[in-house]
Amino acid sequence: MILSHGTLTAPAAHADAIRQMLGQIAQATRQETGCQLYLVSENLETPGHFIITEQWASMEDMGAHLALPAVGEAVGEAVAAVHGMGVTDLTITAWEAGTQTQVM
């Protein structure tokens, strides 16, 4: 299983546009093979600070997602768009997880 964590902070003037863009990306990504979770959250203590949580069945599934022409174009366009809106702290990190343990 692959877990991915991303963050970005939107300038107040562009937070609504970025919120809508991230929602559209999440909705489309959830339909892809191997996507087990794609969640966009907003930090309640810092409005405009978004957290993107992904869970993929495998690195191959995540890689296939990133390799799709429409995704590559959309991601490239989204990255360019958010940078054009003043976002400078876009980060995404992925980890390969071991055995799943149900805590609750």
Order of alpha helices (4+ residues) and beta strands (2+ residues): beta-alpha-beta-beta-alpha-alpha-beta
